[in-house]
Amino acid sequence: MKRRQFLKAAGLGVAASAVAAPAIAQSMPEIKWRMPVSWPKSLDTLYGGAELMCKAVAEATDNKFQIQTFAAGEIVPGLAIVDAVQNGTVECGHTASYYYFGKDPTFAFGTSVAFGPNQRLNQGWFTLGGGKEVLNEFYKKYNCIALLAGNTGCQMGGWYRKEINTVDDLKGLKMRIGGFPGRVLQKLGGVPQQIAGGDIYPALEKGTLDACEWVGPYDDEKLGFYKVAPHYYAPGWWEGGSMLFTFVNLDKWNSLPKAYQQVLEQAGHYANTWMIAKYDQLNPPALKRLLAGGTKLHVFAQPIMEASFKAAMELHGEISKENASFKKVNDSMMDYTRNGYQWFQVAELAYDSFMVRHTRG
């Protein structure tokens, strides 16, 4: 491979000097992996981010390291990615870690817990604040390592057949809600359901669900929830800035040349940046289309937010008393988050609030 070809890796944030071009050209092995994901192909943000990551790896290695992407259900069910990676059925997989909280509640943190950090703080905690270390210490128990590979930003609070005006309106509510935050809804009397993205609409249409949440306007519009549940709420207090990961089988990771490890990790960062930008580009016009089509936009009442916050903090405290891994990750995340929000209120909050007032149209 020519030097200029290897420098493609610099676009992923990989220093050109990290690995000499002749080393890749002459001695790097040809490797082919499979990456099942938790998303249908129709979700070109989530599935597209995983696909982009794999493409970047191939381009940076002159196609010597190739990873093939498979949509949810093609070779692995959408909610079984970690299982397949753990047991070596596949080398890696792209998913939301909180889908696996049934194994251990600590899995919730990699993606999001209720009233957790926003996108910037989550990414800062994972990248430089100790999050990567404490999470991968935990994931090692499941023969996995996690690479940052996406973020949705703050999500919406979901679609409801009827208005949700009080905390009592949550009692008995059958809602598809991803991962561990469903335990918070349960504390408030709701009935959480964990269903893969492609299966939500039929359940909502049949009345098996009273409500559902996914991500935000662009993805939600594609999935068609507005056709049967007209009330759209914000914010998604359970997903303030949800990270997505590529889980890699630990043995496969350790067998990779260091150059390939670096390329794979940086390709994940590239996909992460792209996904955030893509959602910021696509959500505003999608929301306008939904509202023009009759969707009714609401903000959760403060009593609902406060009751949800109280229930979440109680739940996290209860689990921390009996689960050392959960406590260790929660303490790390909350310490970082407190400092971050104290700083954000100094400049960011005032600036954003001012600009929001002056850009309403």
LUMBA-371292 format. One record per residue (C-alpha): residue in one letter; x, y, z. Coordinates in nm, 4 decimals, decimal comma, always signed. Each point is the difference from the previous one (the first is absolute). Example, Ala and Ser with C-alpha at 12.3 -4.5 7.8 and 13.67 -1.06 7.14 Angstrom:
2
   residuo          x          y          z
         a    +1,2300    -0,4500    +0,7800
         s    +0,1370    +0,3440    -0,0660
//
This chain:
361
   residuo          x          y          z
         m    +0,0000    +0,0000    +0,0000
         k    +0,1269    +0,3458    -0,0855
         r    +0,0656    +0,2498    +0,2750
         r    -0,2732    +0,2350    -0,1192
         q    -0,2522    -0,2856    +0,0282
         f    +0,0972    -0,0692    +0,3575
         l    -0,0424    +0,3659    +0,0836
         k    -0,3721    -0,0537    -0,0412
         a    +0,0232    -0,1175    +0,3575
         a    +0,0800    +0,3556    +0,1048
         g    -0,3595    +0,0890    -0,0834
         l    -0,1024    -0,2355    +0,2797
         g    +0,2252    +0,1793    +0,2458
         v    +0,2803    -0,2555    -0,0333
         a    +0,3401    +0,1636    -0,0135
         a    +0,1796    -0,0885    -0,3200
         s    +0,3061    -0,0833    +0,2049
         a    -0,1855    -0,2539    +0,2152
         v    +0,0910    -0,2825    -0,2354
         a    +0,2460    +0,0099    -0,2856
         a    -0,1666    -0,0430    -0,3377
         p    +0,2309    -0,2837    -0,1074
         a    -0,1021    -0,1996    +0,3070
         i    -0,3633    -0,0038    -0,1086
         a    +0,0869    -0,0470    -0,3640
         q    +0,2372    -0,2882    +0,0517
         s    -0,0782    -0,1812    +0,3211
         m    -0,3523    +0,0748    +0,1207
         p    -0,2322    -0,3012    -0,0255
         e    -0,3236    -0,0176    -0,1933
         i    -0,2863    -0,0270    +0,2487
         k    -0,3744    -0,0313    -0,0562
         w    -0,2460    +0,0535    +0,2828
         r    -0,3774    +0,0119    +0,0305
         m    -0,1887    +0,2749    +0,1846
         p    -0,3682    -0,0607    +0,0724
         v    -0,1845    +0,3064    +0,1273
         s    -0,3163    +0,0661    +0,1980
         w    -0,1534    +0,2168    -0,2728
         p    -0,2010    -0,0522    -0,3183
         k    +0,1536    +0,1345    -0,3202
         s    -0,2812    +0,2564    -0,0283
         l    +0,1525    +0,1959    +0,2890
         d    +0,2775    +0,1580    -0,2000
         t    +0,1342    +0,1884    +0,3024
         l    +0,0520    -0,2970    +0,2324
         y    +0,0657    -0,2666    -0,2619
         g    +0,1790    +0,2589    -0,2109
         g    +0,2405    +0,0833    +0,2829
         a    +0,0998    -0,3656    +0,0372
         e    +0,0403    -0,0341    -0,3747
         l    +0,2107    +0,3160    -0,0160
         m    +0,2301    -0,1342    +0,2704
         c    +0,0617    -0,3198    -0,1949
         k    +0,0602    +0,1879    -0,3219
         a    +0,2540    +0,2253    +0,1709
         v    +0,1912    -0,3003    +0,1344
         a    +0,0221    -0,1536    -0,3462
         e    +0,1145    +0,3227    -0,1643
         a    +0,2640    +0,0692    +0,2651
         t    +0,1500    -0,3488    -0,0391
         d    -0,0157    -0,0222    -0,3782
         n    -0,2779    -0,2600    +0,0404
         k    +0,2199    -0,2354    +0,1986
         f    -0,2298    +0,0277    +0,3040
         q    -0,3593    -0,0410    -0,1126
         i    -0,3101    -0,0057    +0,2205
         q    -0,3367    -0,0927    -0,1490
         t    -0,3114    +0,1567    +0,1540
         f    -0,3194    -0,2006    +0,0552
         a    -0,3346    +0,1560    +0,0907
         a    -0,1964    -0,1136    +0,3045
         g    -0,1244    -0,3541    -0,0459
         e    +0,2090    -0,0877    -0,3028
         i    +0,2455    -0,2190    +0,1904
         v    -0,0589    +0,1066    +0,3622
         p    -0,3200    +0,1318    +0,1669
         g    +0,0111    +0,3733    +0,0646
         l    +0,0015    -0,0423    +0,3778
         a    +0,2585    -0,2807    +0,0104
         i    +0,3090    +0,1784    -0,1309
         v    +0,2038    -0,0155    +0,3215
         d    -0,0795    -0,3702    +0,0407
         a    +0,1274    -0,0746    -0,3501
         v    +0,3168    +0,2033    +0,0558
         q    +0,0612    -0,1495    +0,3434
         n    -0,0120    -0,3588    -0,1200
         g    +0,1954    +0,0678    -0,3184
         t    -0,2837    -0,0657    -0,2460
         v    +0,1014    +0,3321    -0,1547
         e    +0,3062    +0,2154    +0,0504
         c    -0,1809    +0,3265    +0,0769
         g    -0,3417    +0,1629    +0,0079
         h    -0,1534    +0,3477    +0,0096
         t    -0,2677    +0,0531    +0,2640
         a    -0,1272    +0,1887    +0,3039
         s    +0,1479    -0,1442    +0,3167
         y    -0,3107    +0,0553    +0,2099
         y    -0,1849    -0,2693    -0,1943
         y    +0,1935    -0,2501    +0,2116
         f    -0,0772    +0,1345    +0,3466
         g    -0,1728    -0,3310    +0,0735
         k    +0,3466    -0,1563    +0,0231
         d    +0,1120    +0,2698    +0,2430
         p    -0,1428    +0,3525    +0,0576
         t    +0,3512    +0,1384    -0,0592
         f    -0,0529    -0,0523    -0,3735
         a    -0,2354    +0,3009    +0,0112
         f    +0,2773    +0,2557    +0,0402
         g    +0,1742    -0,0500    -0,3315
         t    -0,2984    +0,1416    -0,1839
         s    -0,2097    +0,1949    +0,2486
         v    -0,1662    -0,0029    +0,3389
         a    -0,2927    +0,2182    +0,1012
         f    +0,1131    +0,3580    +0,0596
         g    +0,3518    -0,0842    -0,1079
         p    +0,2406    +0,2307    -0,1867
         n    -0,0783    +0,1822    -0,3213
         q    +0,1879    -0,0880    -0,3173
         r    +0,3065    +0,2140    +0,0661
         l    +0,0392    -0,1067    +0,3606
         n    -0,0551    -0,3666    -0,0812
         q    +0,2655    +0,0131    -0,2694
         g    +0,2382    +0,1964    +0,2217
         w    -0,0464    -0,2439    +0,2861
         f    +0,0574    -0,3020    -0,2217
         t    +0,2960    +0,1418    -0,1919
         l    +0,1973    +0,1881    +0,2666
         g    -0,1894    -0,0234    +0,3281
         g    +0,0587    -0,3629    +0,0901
         g    -0,3169    -0,1390    -0,1558
         k    +0,1764    -0,2140    -0,2576
         e    +0,2141    -0,1598    +0,2681
         v    -0,2743    -0,0834    +0,2501
         l    -0,2367    -0,1240    -0,2694
         n    +0,2531    -0,2213    -0,1727
         e    +0,1069    -0,1385    +0,3363
         f    -0,3623    -0,1121    +0,0356
         y    -0,0436    -0,1172    -0,3622
         k    +0,3102    -0,2154    +0,0361
         k    -0,2113    -0,2345    +0,2137
         y    -0,2022    -0,0645    -0,3156
         n    +0,3039    -0,0515    -0,2230
         c    -0,0599    +0,3343    -0,1743
         i    +0,1570    +0,3397    -0,0470
         a    -0,2113    +0,3017    -0,1005
         l    +0,0982    +0,2633    -0,2555
         l    -0,1935    +0,3270    -0,0208
         a    -0,1891    -0,0055    -0,3297
         g    -0,2955    +0,2382    +0,0115
         n    -0,2214    +0,2362    +0,1967
         t    -0,3604    +0,1054    -0,0553
         g    +0,0074    +0,3203    +0,2049
         c    -0,2925    +0,0681    +0,2310
         q    -0,2940    -0,2118    -0,1066
         m    -0,3710    +0,0704    -0,0035
         g    -0,2383    -0,1207    +0,2687
         g    -0,2062    -0,2210    -0,2264
         w    -0,3396    -0,0446    -0,1643
         y    -0,3241    -0,0452    +0,1939
         r    -0,3522    -0,0865    -0,1014
         k    -0,1333    +0,2320    +0,2717
         e    +0,1387    +0,3098    +0,1713
         i    +0,2201    -0,0497    +0,3061
         n    -0,0816    +0,2875    +0,2339
         t    +0,0668    -0,1425    +0,3471
         v    +0,2101    -0,2704    +0,1637
         d    -0,3186    -0,2044    +0,0414
         d    -0,0320    -0,0161    -0,3792
         l    +0,3106    -0,2206    -0,0020
         k    -0,1645    -0,2689    +0,2117
         g    -0,0749    -0,3084    -0,2060
         l    +0,1523    +0,1596    -0,3119
         k    +0,1425    -0,2714    -0,2258
         m    +0,3016    +0,1693    -0,1556
         r    +0,2873    -0,1156    -0,2135
         i    +0,2993    +0,1595    +0,1675
         g    +0,3578    -0,1034    -0,0661
         g    +0,2125    -0,1600    +0,2653
         f    +0,0356    +0,0704    +0,3672
         p    -0,2094    +0,3227    +0,0218
         g    -0,3042    -0,2223    -0,0299
         r    +0,0650    -0,0877    +0,3656
         v    -0,0583    +0,3670    +0,0841
         l    -0,3285    +0,0000    -0,1893
         q    -0,0924    -0,3127    +0,1927
         k    +0,0553    +0,1822    +0,3294
         l    -0,2556    +0,2555    -0,1176
         g    -0,2562    -0,2688    -0,0828
         g    +0,0764    -0,0454    -0,3690
         v    +0,0458    -0,3294    -0,1823
         p    +0,3256    +0,0134    -0,1997
         q    +0,0554    -0,2125    -0,3085
         q    +0,3312    -0,0535    -0,1779
         i    -0,0601    -0,0529    -0,3713
         a    +0,2415    +0,0334    -0,2921
         g    -0,0487    +0,2999    -0,2283
         g    -0,1585    -0,1837    -0,2909
         d    -0,2640    -0,1631    +0,2204
         i    -0,1279    +0,3099    +0,1797
         y    -0,2501    +0,1307    -0,2564
         p    -0,2039    -0,3213    -0,0297
         a    -0,0300    -0,0212    +0,3786
         l    -0,1074    +0,3640    +0,0215
         e    -0,2478    -0,0418    -0,2856
         k    -0,1592    -0,3096    +0,1557
         g    -0,0341    +0,1674    +0,3389
         t    +0,2491    -0,2323    +0,1685
         l    +0,1791    +0,3246    +0,0865
         d    -0,1526    +0,3255    +0,1237
         a    +0,3180    +0,1951    -0,0694
         c    +0,3510    -0,0386    -0,1321
         e    +0,3273    +0,1839    -0,0278
         w    +0,2815    -0,0418    -0,2469
         v    +0,2427    +0,2850    -0,0697
         g    -0,1251    +0,3241    -0,1506
         p    -0,1973    +0,1563    -0,2852
         y    +0,1999    -0,1327    -0,2962
         d    +0,0081    -0,3662    +0,1042
         d    -0,3458    +0,0140    +0,1571
         e    -0,1499    +0,1365    -0,3215
         k    +0,1523    -0,2883    -0,1939
         l    -0,1496    -0,2516    +0,2417
         g    -0,3451    +0,1582    -0,0371
         f    -0,1014    +0,0316    +0,3647
         y    -0,1883    +0,3249    -0,0664
         k    -0,2615    -0,1948    -0,1970
         v    -0,1425    -0,1670    +0,3115
         a    +0,1258    +0,2083    +0,2950
         p    -0,0441    +0,3743    -0,0597
         h    +0,1476    +0,1394    +0,3244
         y    +0,3765    +0,0580    -0,0137
         y    +0,1802    +0,0905    +0,3216
         a    +0,3357    +0,1508    +0,0976
         p    +0,2527    -0,0417    +0,1430
         g    +0,1078    -0,3622    +0,0166
         w    +0,1286    +0,0239    +0,3571
         w    +0,1252    -0,3561    -0,0258
         e    +0,2349    +0,0802    -0,2896
         g    +0,1726    +0,3343    +0,0356
         g    +0,2834    -0,0930    -0,2353
         s    +0,0026    -0,3689    -0,0807
         m    +0,3293    -0,1556    -0,1046
         l    +0,0104    -0,2957    -0,2375
         f    +0,2815    -0,2499    -0,0022
         t    +0,1705    -0,2504    -0,2184
         f    +0,0598    -0,2941    +0,2295
         v    +0,2997    -0,2098    -0,1002
         n    +0,0719    -0,3525    +0,1171
         l    +0,2949    +0,0390    +0,2359
         d    +0,1993    -0,2879    -0,1473
         k    -0,0504    +0,1341    -0,3524
         w    +0,0991    +0,3484    +0,1160
         n    +0,3180    -0,1227    +0,1629
         s    +0,0929    -0,1937    -0,3135
         l    -0,0201    +0,3105    -0,2210
         p    +0,3209    +0,1790    -0,0969
         k    +0,0351    +0,3242    +0,1970
         a    -0,0378    +0,1970    -0,3222
         y    -0,3373    -0,1607    -0,0667
         q    -0,1123    +0,0609    +0,3577
         q    +0,0798    +0,3691    -0,0424
         v    -0,1757    +0,0245    -0,3345
         l    -0,3098    -0,1774    +0,1348
         e    -0,0211    +0,2226    +0,3076
         q    +0,0447    +0,3196    -0,1999
         a    -0,2533    -0,1137    -0,2598
         g    -0,2462    -0,0271    +0,2891
         h    +0,0724    +0,3595    +0,1008
         y    -0,0550    +0,1043    -0,3604
         a    -0,3379    -0,1768    -0,0066
         n    -0,0865    +0,1613    +0,3346
         t    +0,0673    +0,3521    -0,1307
         w    -0,1882    -0,0719    -0,3227
         m    -0,3060    -0,1359    +0,1815
         i    -0,0306    +0,3020    +0,2282
         a    +0,0279    +0,2351    -0,2978
         k    -0,2495    -0,2060    -0,1996
         y    -0,2647    +0,0111    +0,2700
         d    +0,0511    +0,3748    +0,0459
         q    -0,0468    +0,0428    -0,3735
         l    -0,3069    -0,2215    -0,0410
         n    -0,2053    +0,0400    +0,3186
         p    -0,1118    +0,3650    -0,0453
         p    -0,1661    -0,0429    -0,3426
         a    -0,1474    -0,3336    +0,1070
         l    -0,1646    +0,1597    +0,3029
         k    -0,1445    +0,2746    -0,2200
         r    -0,1480    -0,2619    -0,2330
         l    -0,1521    -0,1905    +0,2897
         l    -0,1581    +0,3111    +0,1461
         a    -0,1338    +0,1018    -0,3394
         g    -0,1579    -0,3444    -0,0276
         g    -0,1919    +0,0314    +0,3253
         t    +0,2385    -0,1248    +0,2667
         k    -0,0670    +0,1682    +0,3352
         l    +0,3218    +0,1032    +0,1750
         h    +0,0088    +0,0113    +0,3815
         v    +0,2571    +0,0537    +0,2742
         f    -0,0236    -0,2227    +0,3053
         a    -0,1505    +0,1856    +0,2957
         q    +0,2475    +0,0869    +0,2755
         p    -0,1696    -0,2277    +0,2567
         i    +0,0545    -0,2932    -0,2399
         m    +0,3644    +0,0962    -0,0477
         e    +0,0590    +0,0371    +0,3752
         a    -0,1725    -0,3284    +0,0830
         s    +0,2018    -0,1767    -0,2700
         f    +0,3251    +0,1505    +0,1286
         k    -0,0780    -0,1040    +0,3571
         a    -0,0851    -0,3550    -0,1094
         a    +0,3189    -0,0241    -0,2080
         m    +0,2270    +0,1160    +0,2807
         e    -0,1664    -0,2414    +0,2435
         l    +0,0433    -0,2880    -0,2448
         h    +0,3649    +0,0775    -0,0666
         g    +0,0656    +0,0252    +0,3720
         e    -0,1699    -0,3312    +0,0726
         i    +0,1988    -0,1858    -0,2641
         s    +0,3278    +0,1647    +0,1016
         k    -0,0385    -0,1546    +0,3465
         e    -0,0046    -0,3538    -0,1402
         n    +0,2058    +0,0252    -0,3204
         a    +0,3612    +0,1179    +0,0291
         s    +0,0501    +0,0374    -0,3760
         f    -0,3117    +0,2137    -0,0321
         k    +0,1110    +0,2226    +0,2874
         k    +0,3508    +0,0422    -0,1394
         v    -0,1221    +0,1095    -0,3426
         n    -0,2818    +0,2136    +0,1405
         d    +0,2361    +0,1851    +0,2362
         s    +0,2463    +0,0658    -0,2824
         m    -0,2712    +0,1276    -0,2347
         m    -0,1774    +0,2167    +0,2585
         d    +0,3221    +0,1648    +0,1214
         y    +0,0850    +0,0964    -0,3562
         t    -0,3557    +0,1122    -0,0764
         r    -0,0284    +0,2281    +0,3046
         n    +0,3173    +0,1847    -0,0921
         g    -0,1061    +0,0240    -0,3621
         y    -0,3405    +0,1502    +0,0689
         q    +0,1450    +0,2462    +0,2477
         w    +0,2228    +0,1238    -0,2793
         f    -0,2733    -0,0053    -0,2651
         q    -0,2219    +0,2328    +0,2016
         v    +0,2717    +0,2673    -0,0013
         a    +0,0094    +0,0663    -0,3731
         e    -0,1720    -0,2654    -0,2104
         l    -0,3431    +0,0152    +0,1639
         a    -0,0226    +0,3798    -0,0124
         y    +0,1196    +0,0118    -0,3588
         d    -0,2267    -0,2788    -0,1239
         s    -0,3034    +0,1431    +0,1804
         f    +0,0626    +0,3405    -0,1560
         m    +0,0466    -0,1431    -0,3481
         v    -0,3115    -0,2181    +0,0250
         r    -0,2078    +0,3104    +0,0737
         h    +0,1422    +0,1771    -0,3026
         t    -0,0287    -0,2844    -0,2497
         r    -0,3628    -0,0941    +0,0507
         g    -0,1890    +0,0220    -0,3210
//
